[in-house]
Amino acid sequence: MTMLSGQAAIVTGAGGAIGRATARLLARQGAWVLCADRNADTAARTADAILAAGGHALSVKADITDEAEVAAMVAAAVAAFGALGVLVNNAGGSSRRDVDIASMDAAVWDRTMALNARGTMLCCKHALLQMLAQGAGAIVNISSGAATAGQLSMPAYAASKSAVLALTRAIATQHGREGIRCNAITPGLILHENLAPHYPEAHVRIDAANILSPRQGTVDDIANAVLFLASEMSAFVNGHVLPVDGGLFAHTPTYAQTLELGLDSLSLRN
Ligand SMILES: NC(=O)c1ccc[n+]([C@@H]2O[C@H](COP(=O)([O-])OP(=O)(O)OC[C@H]3O[C@@H](n4cnc5c(N)ncnc54)[C@H](O)[C@@H]3O)[C@@H](O)[C@H]2O)c1
C-alpha cells in the first residue's frame, strides 16, 4: 500500500528542481500527478519521467500569475483524474534586483508579490472550489525560511513568502471544518542544479556553519515533507508551518561564532 494510492495531485513549478522531485515522489506513492509549469517543456519532461517509471502523470503549461491558466490547470486535473485530492504550490522565485527596500523598484516588488503571493492564492482559490465540493483536500504551500527572519537581501521575496504563511493559516482556519487541510513548508537552502551555479561559495560555507545537520539539504528532503503533509499521515495537522532547514532557525543567532570560539570558552563547561 502506498501513501497516496488513487489520489489526484497537482504540483506547480513541476519542471523545476524541487517540483520535479516532489511530483516524482508523489507518483511513486500512488498519486496521479498533473505536472504544471509556465515552462511547458520542463513540465512535460517531469511527466514523461513519471510515465517512464510506470506512474500516472500528465503535464500542462500554466503560469500561476494568470487566473485563466490556473482555472484551466485545475479543470485539466479534474477532467483527467475525476477529482483533486492534493495541491502542491511549489512554483515561485525571486529577482536578482530584489536587494534593499531603500532602492526597491516597485515593479520588482509587484512582480515578486504577483508570483509568490497572488499566484499561490489563485491556485488555492481554484483548487478549493473543487476540494470544497468534494469535502476533502490537502494543500501544501512552499514558503521559505526567508519568511521567518530578517535577511540582508530579498525583502520582496521575504514579504511574499510571509504572505504565503498567512494564506496557509487563513485557509486552514476558514475551511478546516469542511475537510480542507492547508500546511506550509519553509525550506532552508536547497542547492540543486538550477541554483548551485549562481550561488556564491562563501554563502554556502556560511549556511553550512549555521545548520545543525551534518549535510546540506536536498530536493528530496523537501519532497519527503510534502508527501507527509499531503498524505493521511498528517490527517490531524492543519495550518502548520514545517521548517525543513537542517535546524537553521532552531538555535541562537550566535551558534556559529560560539562553535568557532570552542565549547570550552563557555564558562559553564569549565
Ligand atoms: N532552492 C531553495 O534553496 C529554496 C529555498 C526556499 C524556498 N524555495 C522555494 O521552493 C520553490 C521551488 O524552487 P526551486 O528551488 O525548485 O527553483 P526552480 O527554479 O528549480 O523551480 C521553480 C519552478 O517554478 C516555475 N515557475 C516560475 N514562475 C512560474 C509561474 N509564474 N507559473 C508557473 N511556474 C512558474 C519555473 O519555471 C521553475 O520550473 C520556490 O517556490 C522557491 O521559492 C527554494
The ligand as an SDF file (V2000), in Angstrom:
LIG
                    3D

 44 48  0  0  0  0  0  0  0  0999 V2000
   16.0610   26.1270   -3.5560 N   0  0  0  0  0  0  0  0  0  0  0  0
   15.9920   26.7560   -2.3730 C   0  0  0  0  0  0  0  0  0  0  0  0
   17.0020   26.9580   -1.6770 O   0  0  0  0  0  0  0  0  0  0  0  0
   14.6590   27.2420   -1.8590 C   0  0  0  0  0  0  0  0  0  0  0  0
   14.6060   27.7190   -0.5440 C   0  0  0  0  0  0  0  0  0  0  0  0
   13.3950   28.1860   -0.0390 C   0  0  0  0  0  0  0  0  0  0  0  0
   12.2560   28.1470   -0.8330 C   0  0  0  0  0  0  0  0  0  0  0  0
   12.3440   27.6930   -2.1220 N   0  0  0  0  0  0  0  0  0  0  0  0
   11.1080   27.6940   -2.9230 C   0  0  0  0  0  0  0  0  0  0  0  0
   10.9240   26.4120   -3.4970 O   0  0  0  0  0  0  0  0  0  0  0  0
   10.1530   26.5380   -4.6820 C   0  0  0  0  0  0  0  0  0  0  0  0
   10.8320   25.7590   -5.8110 C   0  0  0  0  0  0  0  0  0  0  0  0
   12.0750   26.3580   -6.0840 O   0  0  0  0  0  0  0  0  0  0  0  0
   13.3050   25.6030   -6.7550 P   0  0  0  0  0  0  0  0  0  0  0  0
   14.4730   25.8300   -5.8550 O   0  0  0  0  0  0  0  0  0  0  0  0
   12.9420   24.2230   -7.1470 O   0  0  0  0  0  0  0  0  0  0  0  0
   13.5360   26.5310   -8.0400 O   0  0  0  0  0  0  0  0  0  0  0  0
   13.4780   26.2070   -9.6050 P   0  0  0  0  0  0  0  0  0  0  0  0
   13.8160   27.4920  -10.2750 O   0  0  0  0  0  0  0  0  0  0  0  0
   14.2920   24.9910   -9.9240 O   0  0  0  0  0  0  0  0  0  0  0  0
   11.9400   25.8650   -9.8570 O   0  0  0  0  0  0  0  0  0  0  0  0
   10.9370   26.8390   -9.8910 C   0  0  0  0  0  0  0  0  0  0  0  0
    9.9390   26.4050  -10.9470 C   0  0  0  0  0  0  0  0  0  0  0  0
    8.8040   27.3030  -10.8980 O   0  0  0  0  0  0  0  0  0  0  0  0
    8.4570   27.6310  -12.2270 C   0  0  0  0  0  0  0  0  0  0  0  0
    7.7700   28.9030  -12.2490 N   0  0  0  0  0  0  0  0  0  0  0  0
    8.3080   30.1270  -12.0130 C   0  0  0  0  0  0  0  0  0  0  0  0
    7.3600   31.0600  -12.1720 N   0  0  0  0  0  0  0  0  0  0  0  0
    6.2160   30.4260  -12.5150 C   0  0  0  0  0  0  0  0  0  0  0  0
    4.9080   30.8480  -12.8350 C   0  0  0  0  0  0  0  0  0  0  0  0
    4.5790   32.1450  -12.8660 N   0  0  0  0  0  0  0  0  0  0  0  0
    3.9680   29.9170  -13.1160 N   0  0  0  0  0  0  0  0  0  0  0  0
    4.2900   28.5980  -13.1250 C   0  0  0  0  0  0  0  0  0  0  0  0
    5.5190   28.1450  -12.8640 N   0  0  0  0  0  0  0  0  0  0  0  0
    6.4700   29.0440  -12.5680 C   0  0  0  0  0  0  0  0  0  0  0  0
    9.7690   27.6680  -13.0040 C   0  0  0  0  0  0  0  0  0  0  0  0
    9.5600   27.5310  -14.4050 O   0  0  0  0  0  0  0  0  0  0  0  0
   10.5230   26.5010  -12.3840 C   0  0  0  0  0  0  0  0  0  0  0  0
   10.2640   25.2960  -13.0910 O   0  0  0  0  0  0  0  0  0  0  0  0
   10.0130   28.0290   -4.9480 C   0  0  0  0  0  0  0  0  0  0  0  0
    8.7520   28.4710   -4.5000 O   0  0  0  0  0  0  0  0  0  0  0  0
   11.1260   28.6390   -4.1060 C   0  0  0  0  0  0  0  0  0  0  0  0
   10.8510   29.9750   -3.7280 O   0  0  0  0  0  0  0  0  0  0  0  0
   13.5140   27.2400   -2.6480 C   0  0  0  0  0  0  0  0  0  0  0  0
  1  2  1  0
  2  3  2  0
  2  4  1  0
  4  5  1  0
  4 44  2  0
  5  6  2  0
  6  7  1  0
  7  8  2  0
  8  9  1  0
  8 44  1  0
  9 10  1  0
  9 42  1  0
 10 11  1  0
 11 12  1  0
 11 40  1  0
 12 13  1  0
 13 14  1  0
 14 15  2  0
 14 16  1  0
 14 17  1  0
 17 18  1  0
 18 19  2  0
 18 20  1  0
 18 21  1  0
 21 22  1  0
 22 23  1  0
 23 24  1  0
 23 38  1  0
 24 25  1  0
 25 26  1  0
 25 36  1  0
 26 27  1  0
 26 35  1  0
 27 28  2  0
 28 29  1  0
 29 30  1  0
 29 35  2  0
 30 31  1  0
 30 32  2  0
 32 33  1  0
 33 34  2  0
 34 35  1  0
 36 37  1  0
 36 38  1  0
 38 39  1  0
 40 41  1  0
 40 42  1  0
 42 43  1  0
M  CHG  2   8   1  16  -1
M  END
$$$$
